[in-house]
């Protein structure tokens, strides 16, 4: 899989993180796996 890097403003990064957290919460409510979302969140927060 090809990796893509993009420069984000702080505002854009915050919006993406909020959307991923909301998606993760919905997955948890539906007893669905959250690992892919968790991995994305970790990558965003670490950078």
ModelCIF file with pLDDT and N, C-alpha, C, O atoms, coordinates in Angstrom:
data_MODEL
#
_entry.id   MODEL 
#
_entity.id                         1 
_entity.type                       polymer 
_entity.pdbx_number_of_molecules   1 
#
_entity_poly.entity_id                      1 
_entity_poly.type                           'polypeptide(L)' 
_entity_poly.nstd_linkage                   no 
_entity_poly.nstd_monomer                   no 
_entity_poly.pdbx_seq_one_letter_code       
;(UNK)(UNK)(UNK)(UNK)(UNK)(UNK)(UNK)(UNK)(UNK)(UNK)(UNK)(UNK)(UNK)(UNK)(UNK)(UNK)
(UNK)(UNK)(UNK)(UNK)(UNK)(UNK)(UNK)(UNK)(UNK)(UNK)(UNK)(UNK)(UNK)(UNK)(UNK)(UNK)
(UNK)(UNK)(UNK)(UNK)(UNK)(UNK)(UNK)(UNK)(UNK)(UNK)(UNK)(UNK)(UNK)(UNK)(UNK)
;
_entity_poly.pdbx_seq_one_letter_code_can   XXXXXXXXXXXXXXXXXXXXXXXXXXXXXXXXXXXXXXXXXXXXXXX 
_entity_poly.pdbx_strand_id                 A 
#
loop_
_entity_poly_seq.entity_id 
_entity_poly_seq.num 
_entity_poly_seq.mon_id 
_entity_poly_seq.hetero 
1 1  UNK n 
1 2  UNK n 
1 3  UNK n 
1 4  UNK n 
1 5  UNK n 
1 6  UNK n 
1 7  UNK n 
1 8  UNK n 
1 9  UNK n 
1 10 UNK n 
1 11 UNK n 
1 12 UNK n 
1 13 UNK n 
1 14 UNK n 
1 15 UNK n 
1 16 UNK n 
1 17 UNK n 
1 18 UNK n 
1 19 UNK n 
1 20 UNK n 
1 21 UNK n 
1 22 UNK n 
1 23 UNK n 
1 24 UNK n 
1 25 UNK n 
1 26 UNK n 
1 27 UNK n 
1 28 UNK n 
1 29 UNK n 
1 30 UNK n 
1 31 UNK n 
1 32 UNK n 
1 33 UNK n 
1 34 UNK n 
1 35 UNK n 
1 36 UNK n 
1 37 UNK n 
1 38 UNK n 
1 39 UNK n 
1 40 UNK n 
1 41 UNK n 
1 42 UNK n 
1 43 UNK n 
1 44 UNK n 
1 45 UNK n 
1 46 UNK n 
1 47 UNK n 
#
_struct_asym.id          A 
_struct_asym.entity_id   1 
#
loop_
_ma_qa_metric.id 
_ma_qa_metric.mode 
_ma_qa_metric.name 
_ma_qa_metric.software_group_id 
_ma_qa_metric.type 
1 global pLDDT . pLDDT 
2 local  pLDDT . pLDDT 
#
_ma_qa_metric_global.metric_id      1 
_ma_qa_metric_global.metric_value   92.55 
_ma_qa_metric_global.model_id       1 
_ma_qa_metric_global.ordinal_id     1 
#
loop_
_ma_qa_metric_local.label_asym_id 
_ma_qa_metric_local.label_comp_id 
_ma_qa_metric_local.label_seq_id 
_ma_qa_metric_local.metric_id 
_ma_qa_metric_local.metric_value 
_ma_qa_metric_local.model_id 
_ma_qa_metric_local.ordinal_id 
A UNK 1  2 78.00 1 1  
A UNK 2  2 87.00 1 2  
A UNK 3  2 82.00 1 3  
A UNK 4  2 82.00 1 4  
A UNK 5  2 83.00 1 5  
A UNK 6  2 84.00 1 6  
A UNK 7  2 89.00 1 7  
A UNK 8  2 87.00 1 8  
A UNK 9  2 92.00 1 9  
A UNK 10 2 92.00 1 10 
A UNK 11 2 96.00 1 11 
A UNK 12 2 94.00 1 12 
A UNK 13 2 92.00 1 13 
A UNK 14 2 94.00 1 14 
A UNK 15 2 96.00 1 15 
A UNK 16 2 94.00 1 16 
A UNK 17 2 94.00 1 17 
A UNK 18 2 97.00 1 18 
A UNK 19 2 97.00 1 19 
A UNK 20 2 96.00 1 20 
A UNK 21 2 97.00 1 21 
A UNK 22 2 98.00 1 22 
A UNK 23 2 98.00 1 23 
A UNK 24 2 97.00 1 24 
A UNK 25 2 98.00 1 25 
A UNK 26 2 98.00 1 26 
A UNK 27 2 97.00 1 27 
A UNK 28 2 97.00 1 28 
A UNK 29 2 98.00 1 29 
A UNK 30 2 97.00 1 30 
A UNK 31 2 97.00 1 31 
A UNK 32 2 97.00 1 32 
A UNK 33 2 96.00 1 33 
A UNK 34 2 97.00 1 34 
A UNK 35 2 96.00 1 35 
A UNK 36 2 95.00 1 36 
A UNK 37 2 97.00 1 37 
A UNK 38 2 97.00 1 38 
A UNK 39 2 94.00 1 39 
A UNK 40 2 92.00 1 40 
A UNK 41 2 94.00 1 41 
A UNK 42 2 94.00 1 42 
A UNK 43 2 89.00 1 43 
A UNK 44 2 88.00 1 44 
A UNK 45 2 88.00 1 45 
A UNK 46 2 85.00 1 46 
A UNK 47 2 73.00 1 47 
#
loop_
_atom_site.group_PDB 
_atom_site.id 
_atom_site.type_symbol 
_atom_site.label_atom_id 
_atom_site.label_alt_id 
_atom_site.label_comp_id 
_atom_site.label_asym_id 
_atom_site.label_entity_id 
_atom_site.label_seq_id 
_atom_site.pdbx_PDB_ins_code 
_atom_site.Cartn_x 
_atom_site.Cartn_y 
_atom_site.Cartn_z 
_atom_site.occupancy 
_atom_site.B_iso_or_equiv 
_atom_site.pdbx_formal_charge 
_atom_site.auth_seq_id 
_atom_site.auth_comp_id 
_atom_site.auth_asym_id 
_atom_site.auth_atom_id 
_atom_site.pdbx_PDB_model_num 
ATOM 1   N N  . UNK A 1 1  ? 0.841   -1.172 0.000  1.00 78.00 ? 1  UNK A N  1 
ATOM 2   C CA . UNK A 1 1  ? 0.000   0.000  0.000  1.00 78.00 ? 1  UNK A CA 1 
ATOM 3   C C  . UNK A 1 1  ? 0.890   1.241  0.000  1.00 78.00 ? 1  UNK A C  1 
ATOM 4   O O  . UNK A 1 1  ? 1.882   1.306  0.726  1.00 78.00 ? 1  UNK A O  1 
ATOM 5   N N  . UNK A 1 2  ? 0.530   2.207  -0.808 1.00 87.00 ? 2  UNK A N  1 
ATOM 6   C CA . UNK A 1 2  ? 1.297   3.444  -0.912 1.00 87.00 ? 2  UNK A CA 1 
ATOM 7   C C  . UNK A 1 2  ? 0.948   4.371  0.245  1.00 87.00 ? 2  UNK A C  1 
ATOM 8   O O  . UNK A 1 2  ? -0.225  4.588  0.549  1.00 87.00 ? 2  UNK A O  1 
ATOM 9   N N  . UNK A 1 3  ? 1.989   4.921  0.892  1.00 82.00 ? 3  UNK A N  1 
ATOM 10  C CA . UNK A 1 3  ? 1.775   5.852  1.999  1.00 82.00 ? 3  UNK A CA 1 
ATOM 11  C C  . UNK A 1 3  ? 1.680   7.264  1.448  1.00 82.00 ? 3  UNK A C  1 
ATOM 12  O O  . UNK A 1 3  ? 2.389   7.638  0.514  1.00 82.00 ? 3  UNK A O  1 
ATOM 13  N N  . UNK A 1 4  ? 0.792   8.034  2.047  1.00 82.00 ? 4  UNK A N  1 
ATOM 14  C CA . UNK A 1 4  ? 0.609   9.425  1.657  1.00 82.00 ? 4  UNK A CA 1 
ATOM 15  C C  . UNK A 1 4  ? 0.845   10.293 2.875  1.00 82.00 ? 4  UNK A C  1 
ATOM 16  O O  . UNK A 1 4  ? 0.312   10.027 3.952  1.00 82.00 ? 4  UNK A O  1 
ATOM 17  N N  . UNK A 1 5  ? 1.654   11.344 2.698  1.00 83.00 ? 5  UNK A N  1 
ATOM 18  C CA . UNK A 1 5  ? 1.880   12.296 3.785  1.00 83.00 ? 5  UNK A CA 1 
ATOM 19  C C  . UNK A 1 5  ? 1.296   13.626 3.353  1.00 83.00 ? 5  UNK A C  1 
ATOM 20  O O  . UNK A 1 5  ? 1.456   14.051 2.209  1.00 83.00 ? 5  UNK A O  1 
ATOM 21  N N  . UNK A 1 6  ? 0.615   14.277 4.286  1.00 84.00 ? 6  UNK A N  1 
ATOM 22  C CA . UNK A 1 6  ? 0.018   15.583 3.997  1.00 84.00 ? 6  UNK A CA 1 
ATOM 23  C C  . UNK A 1 6  ? 0.276   16.507 5.176  1.00 84.00 ? 6  UNK A C  1 
ATOM 24  O O  . UNK A 1 6  ? 0.222   16.089 6.333  1.00 84.00 ? 6  UNK A O  1 
ATOM 25  N N  . UNK A 1 7  ? 0.552   17.752 4.873  1.00 89.00 ? 7  UNK A N  1 
ATOM 26  C CA . UNK A 1 7  ? 0.715   18.736 5.939  1.00 89.00 ? 7  UNK A CA 1 
ATOM 27  C C  . UNK A 1 7  ? -0.662  19.283 6.278  1.00 89.00 ? 7  UNK A C  1 
ATOM 28  O O  . UNK A 1 7  ? -1.412  19.708 5.400  1.00 89.00 ? 7  UNK A O  1 
ATOM 29  N N  . UNK A 1 8  ? -0.979  19.265 7.567  1.00 87.00 ? 8  UNK A N  1 
ATOM 30  C CA . UNK A 1 8  ? -2.289  19.731 8.026  1.00 87.00 ? 8  UNK A CA 1 
ATOM 31  C C  . UNK A 1 8  ? -2.110  20.918 8.957  1.00 87.00 ? 8  UNK A C  1 
ATOM 32  O O  . UNK A 1 8  ? -1.141  21.004 9.710  1.00 87.00 ? 8  UNK A O  1 
ATOM 33  N N  . UNK A 1 9  ? -3.056  21.816 8.886  1.00 92.00 ? 9  UNK A N  1 
ATOM 34  C CA . UNK A 1 9  ? -3.056  22.889 9.871  1.00 92.00 ? 9  UNK A CA 1 
ATOM 35  C C  . UNK A 1 9  ? -3.517  22.291 11.193 1.00 92.00 ? 9  UNK A C  1 
ATOM 36  O O  . UNK A 1 9  ? -4.098  21.207 11.224 1.00 92.00 ? 9  UNK A O  1 
ATOM 37  N N  . UNK A 1 10 ? -3.257  22.996 12.268 1.00 92.00 ? 10 UNK A N  1 
ATOM 38  C CA . UNK A 1 10 ? -3.669  22.514 13.589 1.00 92.00 ? 10 UNK A CA 1 
ATOM 39  C C  . UNK A 1 10 ? -5.181  22.326 13.635 1.00 92.00 ? 10 UNK A C  1 
ATOM 40  O O  . UNK A 1 10 ? -5.676  21.373 14.237 1.00 92.00 ? 10 UNK A O  1 
ATOM 41  N N  . UNK A 1 11 ? -5.903  23.227 13.003 1.00 96.00 ? 11 UNK A N  1 
ATOM 42  C CA . UNK A 1 11 ? -7.380  23.153 12.967 1.00 96.00 ? 11 UNK A CA 1 
ATOM 43  C C  . UNK A 1 11 ? -7.845  21.899 12.230 1.00 96.00 ? 11 UNK A C  1 
ATOM 44  O O  . UNK A 1 11 ? -8.720  21.174 12.705 1.00 96.00 ? 11 UNK A O  1 
ATOM 45  N N  . UNK A 1 12 ? -7.249  21.655 11.065 1.00 94.00 ? 12 UNK A N  1 
ATOM 46  C CA . UNK A 1 12 ? -7.624  20.478 10.276 1.00 94.00 ? 12 UNK A CA 1 
ATOM 47  C C  . UNK A 1 12 ? -7.298  19.187 11.031 1.00 94.00 ? 12 UNK A C  1 
ATOM 48  O O  . UNK A 1 12 ? -8.087  18.242 11.034 1.00 94.00 ? 12 UNK A O  1 
ATOM 49  N N  . UNK A 1 13 ? -6.126  19.160 11.670 1.00 92.00 ? 13 UNK A N  1 
ATOM 50  C CA . UNK A 1 13 ? -5.739  17.983 12.433 1.00 92.00 ? 13 UNK A CA 1 
ATOM 51  C C  . UNK A 1 13 ? -6.729  17.726 13.566 1.00 92.00 ? 13 UNK A C  1 
ATOM 52  O O  . UNK A 1 13 ? -7.107  16.582 13.816 1.00 92.00 ? 13 UNK A O  1 
ATOM 53  N N  . UNK A 1 14 ? -7.144  18.778 14.243 1.00 94.00 ? 14 UNK A N  1 
ATOM 54  C CA . UNK A 1 14 ? -8.115  18.638 15.337 1.00 94.00 ? 14 UNK A CA 1 
ATOM 55  C C  . UNK A 1 14 ? -9.451  18.099 14.818 1.00 94.00 ? 14 UNK A C  1 
ATOM 56  O O  . UNK A 1 14 ? -10.061 17.241 15.455 1.00 94.00 ? 14 UNK A O  1 
ATOM 57  N N  . UNK A 1 15 ? -9.902  18.595 13.676 1.00 96.00 ? 15 UNK A N  1 
ATOM 58  C CA . UNK A 1 15 ? -11.160 18.125 13.091 1.00 96.00 ? 15 UNK A CA 1 
ATOM 59  C C  . UNK A 1 15 ? -11.096 16.647 12.715 1.00 96.00 ? 15 UNK A C  1 
ATOM 60  O O  . UNK A 1 15 ? -12.047 15.899 12.941 1.00 96.00 ? 15 UNK A O  1 
ATOM 61  N N  . UNK A 1 16 ? -9.974  16.238 12.144 1.00 94.00 ? 16 UNK A N  1 
ATOM 62  C CA . UNK A 1 16 ? -9.819  14.833 11.759 1.00 94.00 ? 16 UNK A CA 1 
ATOM 63  C C  . UNK A 1 16 ? -9.797  13.944 12.993 1.00 94.00 ? 16 UNK A C  1 
ATOM 64  O O  . UNK A 1 16 ? -10.423 12.884 13.007 1.00 94.00 ? 16 UNK A O  1 
ATOM 65  N N  . UNK A 1 17 ? -9.085  14.365 14.025 1.00 94.00 ? 17 UNK A N  1 
ATOM 66  C CA . UNK A 1 17 ? -9.034  13.582 15.262 1.00 94.00 ? 17 UNK A CA 1 
ATOM 67  C C  . UNK A 1 17 ? -10.416 13.466 15.880 1.00 94.00 ? 17 UNK A C  1 
ATOM 68  O O  . UNK A 1 17 ? -10.804 12.386 16.327 1.00 94.00 ? 17 UNK A O  1 
ATOM 69  N N  . UNK A 1 18 ? -11.162 14.557 15.911 1.00 97.00 ? 18 UNK A N  1 
ATOM 70  C CA . UNK A 1 18 ? -12.523 14.520 16.466 1.00 97.00 ? 18 UNK A CA 1 
ATOM 71  C C  . UNK A 1 18 ? -13.414 13.562 15.674 1.00 97.00 ? 18 UNK A C  1 
ATOM 72  O O  . UNK A 1 18 ? -14.194 12.810 16.259 1.00 97.00 ? 18 UNK A O  1 
ATOM 73  N N  . UNK A 1 19 ? -13.299 13.591 14.355 1.00 97.00 ? 19 UNK A N  1 
ATOM 74  C CA . UNK A 1 19 ? -14.107 12.695 13.519 1.00 97.00 ? 19 UNK A CA 1 
ATOM 75  C C  . UNK A 1 19 ? -13.736 11.232 13.763 1.00 97.00 ? 19 UNK A C  1 
ATOM 76  O O  . UNK A 1 19 ? -14.609 10.367 13.823 1.00 97.00 ? 19 UNK A O  1 
ATOM 77  N N  . UNK A 1 20 ? -12.439 10.963 13.904 1.00 96.00 ? 20 UNK A N  1 
ATOM 78  C CA . UNK A 1 20 ? -12.007 9.590  14.164 1.00 96.00 ? 20 UNK A CA 1 
ATOM 79  C C  . UNK A 1 20 ? -12.461 9.108  15.533 1.00 96.00 ? 20 UNK A C  1 
ATOM 80  O O  . UNK A 1 20 ? -12.848 7.949  15.684 1.00 96.00 ? 20 UNK A O  1 
ATOM 81  N N  . UNK A 1 21 ? -12.419 9.981  16.527 1.00 97.00 ? 21 UNK A N  1 
ATOM 82  C CA . UNK A 1 21 ? -12.888 9.607  17.872 1.00 97.00 ? 21 UNK A CA 1 
ATOM 83  C C  . UNK A 1 21 ? -14.386 9.303  17.832 1.00 97.00 ? 21 UNK A C  1 
ATOM 84  O O  . UNK A 1 21 ? -14.850 8.346  18.453 1.00 97.00 ? 21 UNK A O  1 
ATOM 85  N N  . UNK A 1 22 ? -15.132 10.120 17.102 1.00 98.00 ? 22 UNK A N  1 
ATOM 86  C CA . UNK A 1 22 ? -16.580 9.882  16.979 1.00 98.00 ? 22 UNK A CA 1 
ATOM 87  C C  . UNK A 1 22 ? -16.841 8.548  16.273 1.00 98.00 ? 22 UNK A C  1 
ATOM 88  O O  . UNK A 1 22 ? -17.708 7.780  16.692 1.00 98.00 ? 22 UNK A O  1 
ATOM 89  N N  . UNK A 1 23 ? -16.097 8.278  15.215 1.00 98.00 ? 23 UNK A N  1 
ATOM 90  C CA . UNK A 1 23 ? -16.241 7.001  14.495 1.00 98.00 ? 23 UNK A CA 1 
ATOM 91  C C  . UNK A 1 23 ? -15.889 5.833  15.414 1.00 98.00 ? 23 UNK A C  1 
ATOM 92  O O  . UNK A 1 23 ? -16.576 4.811  15.419 1.00 98.00 ? 23 UNK A O  1 
ATOM 93  N N  . UNK A 1 24 ? -14.810 5.989  16.194 1.00 97.00 ? 24 UNK A N  1 
ATOM 94  C CA . UNK A 1 24 ? -14.383 4.943  17.128 1.00 97.00 ? 24 UNK A CA 1 
ATOM 95  C C  . UNK A 1 24 ? -15.468 4.676  18.165 1.00 97.00 ? 24 UNK A C  1 
ATOM 96  O O  . UNK A 1 24 ? -15.762 3.521  18.474 1.00 97.00 ? 24 UNK A O  1 
ATOM 97  N N  . UNK A 1 25 ? -16.057 5.730  18.700 1.00 98.00 ? 25 UNK A N  1 
ATOM 98  C CA . UNK A 1 25 ? -17.125 5.567  19.685 1.00 98.00 ? 25 UNK A CA 1 
ATOM 99  C C  . UNK A 1 25 ? -18.319 4.830  19.091 1.00 98.00 ? 25 UNK A C  1 
ATOM 100 O O  . UNK A 1 25 ? -18.917 3.981  19.752 1.00 98.00 ? 25 UNK A O  1 
ATOM 101 N N  . UNK A 1 26 ? -18.666 5.149  17.854 1.00 98.00 ? 26 UNK A N  1 
ATOM 102 C CA . UNK A 1 26 ? -19.767 4.452  17.183 1.00 98.00 ? 26 UNK A CA 1 
ATOM 103 C C  . UNK A 1 26 ? -19.440 2.972  16.989 1.00 98.00 ? 26 UNK A C  1 
ATOM 104 O O  . UNK A 1 26 ? -20.303 2.111  17.163 1.00 98.00 ? 26 UNK A O  1 
ATOM 105 N N  . UNK A 1 27 ? -18.188 2.682  16.627 1.00 97.00 ? 27 UNK A N  1 
ATOM 106 C CA . UNK A 1 27 ? -17.768 1.290  16.468 1.00 97.00 ? 27 UNK A CA 1 
ATOM 107 C C  . UNK A 1 27 ? -17.891 0.539  17.795 1.00 97.00 ? 27 UNK A C  1 
ATOM 108 O O  . UNK A 1 27 ? -18.353 -0.602 17.828 1.00 97.00 ? 27 UNK A O  1 
ATOM 109 N N  . UNK A 1 28 ? -17.478 1.184  18.883 1.00 97.00 ? 28 UNK A N  1 
ATOM 110 C CA . UNK A 1 28 ? -17.577 0.547  20.201 1.00 97.00 ? 28 UNK A CA 1 
ATOM 111 C C  . UNK A 1 28 ? -19.029 0.261  20.567 1.00 97.00 ? 28 UNK A C  1 
ATOM 112 O O  . UNK A 1 28 ? -19.334 -0.808 21.098 1.00 97.00 ? 28 UNK A O  1 
ATOM 113 N N  . UNK A 1 29 ? -19.922 1.197  20.291 1.00 98.00 ? 29 UNK A N  1 
ATOM 114 C CA . UNK A 1 29 ? -21.348 0.998  20.593 1.00 98.00 ? 29 UNK A CA 1 
ATOM 115 C C  . UNK A 1 29 ? -21.926 -0.191 19.826 1.00 98.00 ? 29 UNK A C  1 
ATOM 116 O O  . UNK A 1 29 ? -22.830 -0.875 20.305 1.00 98.00 ? 29 UNK A O  1 
ATOM 117 N N  . UNK A 1 30 ? -21.392 -0.421 18.639 1.00 97.00 ? 30 UNK A N  1 
ATOM 118 C CA . UNK A 1 30 ? -21.882 -1.511 17.790 1.00 97.00 ? 30 UNK A CA 1 
ATOM 119 C C  . UNK A 1 30 ? -21.070 -2.798 17.979 1.00 97.00 ? 30 UNK A C  1 
ATOM 120 O O  . UNK A 1 30 ? -21.247 -3.762 17.234 1.00 97.00 ? 30 UNK A O  1 
ATOM 121 N N  . UNK A 1 31 ? -20.177 -2.807 18.982 1.00 97.00 ? 31 UNK A N  1 
ATOM 122 C CA . UNK A 1 31 ? -19.314 -3.965 19.244 1.00 97.00 ? 31 UNK A CA 1 
ATOM 123 C C  . UNK A 1 31 ? -18.523 -4.383 18.006 1.00 97.00 ? 31 UNK A C  1 
ATOM 124 O O  . UNK A 1 31 ? -18.370 -5.571 17.722 1.00 97.00 ? 31 UNK A O  1 
ATOM 125 N N  . UNK A 1 32 ? -18.029 -3.393 17.283 1.00 97.00 ? 32 UNK A N  1 
ATOM 126 C CA . UNK A 1 32 ? -17.214 -3.641 16.095 1.00 97.00 ? 32 UNK A CA 1 
ATOM 127 C C  . UNK A 1 32 ? -15.765 -3.298 16.417 1.00 97.00 ? 32 UNK A C  1 
ATOM 128 O O  . UNK A 1 32 ? -15.511 -2.517 17.333 1.00 97.00 ? 32 UNK A O  1 
ATOM 129 N N  . UNK A 1 33 ? -14.815 -3.863 15.686 1.00 96.00 ? 33 UNK A N  1 
ATOM 130 C CA . UNK A 1 33 ? -13.394 -3.614 15.972 1.00 96.00 ? 33 UNK A CA 1 
ATOM 131 C C  . UNK A 1 33 ? -13.001 -2.153 15.742 1.00 96.00 ? 33 UNK A C  1 
ATOM 132 O O  . UNK A 1 33 ? -13.491 -1.494 14.825 1.00 96.00 ? 33 UNK A O  1 
ATOM 133 N N  . UNK A 1 34 ? -12.109 -1.673 16.594 1.00 97.00 ? 34 UNK A N  1 
ATOM 134 C CA . UNK A 1 34 ? -11.655 -0.284 16.500 1.00 97.00 ? 34 UNK A CA 1 
ATOM 135 C C  . UNK A 1 34 ? -10.162 -0.176 16.196 1.00 97.00 ? 34 UNK A C  1 
ATOM 136 O O  . UNK A 1 34 ? -9.631  0.933  16.147 1.00 97.00 ? 34 UNK A O  1 
ATOM 137 N N  . UNK A 1 35 ? -9.482  -1.286 15.993 1.00 96.00 ? 35 UNK A N  1 
ATOM 138 C CA . UNK A 1 35 ? -8.036  -1.269 15.814 1.00 96.00 ? 35 UNK A CA 1 
ATOM 139 C C  . UNK A 1 35 ? -7.567  -0.367 14.672 1.00 96.00 ? 35 UNK A C  1 
ATOM 140 O O  . UNK A 1 35 ? -6.620  0.395  14.868 1.00 96.00 ? 35 UNK A O  1 
ATOM 141 N N  . UNK A 1 36 ? -8.185  -0.417 13.487 1.00 95.00 ? 36 UNK A N  1 
ATOM 142 C CA . UNK A 1 36 ? -7.707  0.469  12.410 1.00 95.00 ? 36 UNK A CA 1 
ATOM 143 C C  . UNK A 1 36 ? -7.832  1.958  12.772 1.00 95.00 ? 36 UNK A C  1 
ATOM 144 O O  . UNK A 1 36 ? -6.955  2.761  12.452 1.00 95.00 ? 36 UNK A O  1 
ATOM 145 N N  . UNK A 1 37 ? -8.915  2.302  13.431 1.00 97.00 ? 37 UNK A N  1 
ATOM 146 C CA . UNK A 1 37 ? -9.116  3.697  13.844 1.00 97.00 ? 37 UNK A CA 1 
ATOM 147 C C  . UNK A 1 37 ? -8.104  4.067  14.921 1.00 97.00 ? 37 UNK A C  1 
ATOM 148 O O  . UNK A 1 37 ? -7.545  5.164  14.903 1.00 97.00 ? 37 UNK A O  1 
ATOM 149 N N  . UNK A 1 38 ? -7.869  3.153  15.858 1.00 97.00 ? 38 UNK A N  1 
ATOM 150 C CA . UNK A 1 38 ? -6.879  3.395  16.911 1.00 97.00 ? 38 UNK A CA 1 
ATOM 151 C C  . UNK A 1 38 ? -5.502  3.658  16.311 1.00 97.00 ? 38 UNK A C  1 
ATOM 152 O O  . UNK A 1 38 ? -4.789  4.558  16.754 1.00 97.00 ? 38 UNK A O  1 
ATOM 153 N N  . UNK A 1 39 ? -5.131  2.874  15.304 1.00 94.00 ? 39 UNK A N  1 
ATOM 154 C CA . UNK A 1 39 ? -3.827  3.039  14.663 1.00 94.00 ? 39 UNK A CA 1 
ATOM 155 C C  . UNK A 1 39 ? -3.705  4.417  14.006 1.00 94.00 ? 39 UNK A C  1 
ATOM 156 O O  . UNK A 1 39 ? -2.668  5.071  14.115 1.00 94.00 ? 39 UNK A O  1 
ATOM 157 N N  . UNK A 1 40 ? -4.757  4.847  13.332 1.00 92.00 ? 40 UNK A N  1 
ATOM 158 C CA . UNK A 1 40 ? -4.742  6.177  12.719 1.00 92.00 ? 40 UNK A CA 1 
ATOM 159 C C  . UNK A 1 40 ? -4.639  7.283  13.759 1.00 92.00 ? 40 UNK A C  1 
ATOM 160 O O  . UNK A 1 40 ? -3.884  8.239  13.583 1.00 92.00 ? 40 UNK A O  1 
ATOM 161 N N  . UNK A 1 41 ? -5.393  7.152  14.836 1.00 94.00 ? 41 UNK A N  1 
ATOM 162 C CA . UNK A 1 41 ? -5.337  8.150  15.892 1.00 94.00 ? 41 UNK A CA 1 
ATOM 163 C C  . UNK A 1 41 ? -3.937  8.245  16.491 1.00 94.00 ? 41 UNK A C  1 
ATOM 164 O O  . UNK A 1 41 ? -3.437  9.343  16.736 1.00 94.00 ? 41 UNK A O  1 
ATOM 165 N N  . UNK A 1 42 ? -3.314  7.111  16.724 1.00 94.00 ? 42 UNK A N  1 
ATOM 166 C CA . UNK A 1 42 ? -1.964  7.114  17.292 1.00 94.00 ? 42 UNK A CA 1 
ATOM 167 C C  . UNK A 1 42 ? -0.991  7.811  16.348 1.00 94.00 ? 42 UNK A C  1 
ATOM 168 O O  . UNK A 1 42 ? -0.168  8.615  16.784 1.00 94.00 ? 42 UNK A O  1 
ATOM 169 N N  . UNK A 1 43 ? -1.084  7.503  15.052 1.00 89.00 ? 43 UNK A N  1 
ATOM 170 C CA . UNK A 1 43 ? -0.186  8.136  14.078 1.00 89.00 ? 43 UNK A CA 1 
ATOM 171 C C  . UNK A 1 43 ? -0.385  9.646  14.042 1.00 89.00 ? 43 UNK A C  1 
ATOM 172 O O  . UNK A 1 43 ? 0.587   10.398 13.975 1.00 89.00 ? 43 UNK A O  1 
ATOM 173 N N  . UNK A 1 44 ? -1.625  10.089 14.086 1.00 88.00 ? 44 UNK A N  1 
ATOM 174 C CA . UNK A 1 44 ? -1.892  11.531 14.055 1.00 88.00 ? 44 UNK A CA 1 
ATOM 175 C C  . UNK A 1 44 ? -1.410  12.226 15.321 1.00 88.00 ? 44 UNK A C  1 
ATOM 176 O O  . UNK A 1 44 ? -0.829  13.310 15.260 1.00 88.00 ? 44 UNK A O  1 
ATOM 177 N N  . UNK A 1 45 ? -1.648  11.611 16.445 1.00 88.00 ? 45 UNK A N  1 
ATOM 178 C CA . UNK A 1 45 ? -1.290  12.248 17.726 1.00 88.00 ? 45 UNK A CA 1 
ATOM 179 C C  . UNK A 1 45 ? 0.223   12.260 17.928 1.00 88.00 ? 45 UNK A C  1 
ATOM 180 O O  . UNK A 1 45 ? 0.754   13.211 18.501 1.00 88.00 ? 45 UNK A O  1 
ATOM 181 N N  . UNK A 1 46 ? 0.919   11.238 17.476 1.00 85.00 ? 46 UNK A N  1 
ATOM 182 C CA . UNK A 1 46 ? 2.372   11.164 17.653 1.00 85.00 ? 46 UNK A CA 1 
ATOM 183 C C  . UNK A 1 46 ? 3.115   12.184 16.805 1.00 85.00 ? 46 UNK A C  1 
ATOM 184 O O  . UNK A 1 46 ? 4.216   12.596 17.169 1.00 85.00 ? 46 UNK A O  1 
ATOM 185 N N  . UNK A 1 47 ? 2.546   12.595 15.700 1.00 73.00 ? 47 UNK A N  1 
ATOM 186 C CA . UNK A 1 47 ? 3.239   13.541 14.802 1.00 73.00 ? 47 UNK A CA 1 
ATOM 187 C C  . UNK A 1 47 ? 3.005   14.916 15.200 1.00 73.00 ? 47 UNK A C  1 
ATOM 188 O O  . UNK A 1 47 ? 3.509   15.838 14.559 1.00 73.00 ? 47 UNK A O  1 
#
